[in-house]
Amino acid sequence: MSKLRVYEYAKNNSLESKTVINALKEMNVSVSNHMSTISDDVQKKLDQKLKKKNEPANKQTSQRNRPKQNNNRGGRNQRNKKR
């Protein structure tokens, strides 16, 4: 591993940059924005911290708790078809 930007770390772990920045600030790592770089040891510590946070959330999530997706795009053609 090498230095990685916050937004790259977030993208690789399917997270929002804001979530990563907040976690880093809780760890007393100075970051100013999504373009800040994080070192290998910070990445490892961040992995441990975020995995602990996400484990209970993953157990609670089920198919029934997910919101229903709306596949209706509502474009002009669909409005005309309904008439």
Secondary structure, 3 states (H helix, E strand, C coil): CCCEEHHHHHHHCCCCHHHHHHHHHHCCCCCCCCCCEECHHHHHHHHHHHHHHHHHHHHHCCCCCCCCCCCCCCCHHHHHHHC
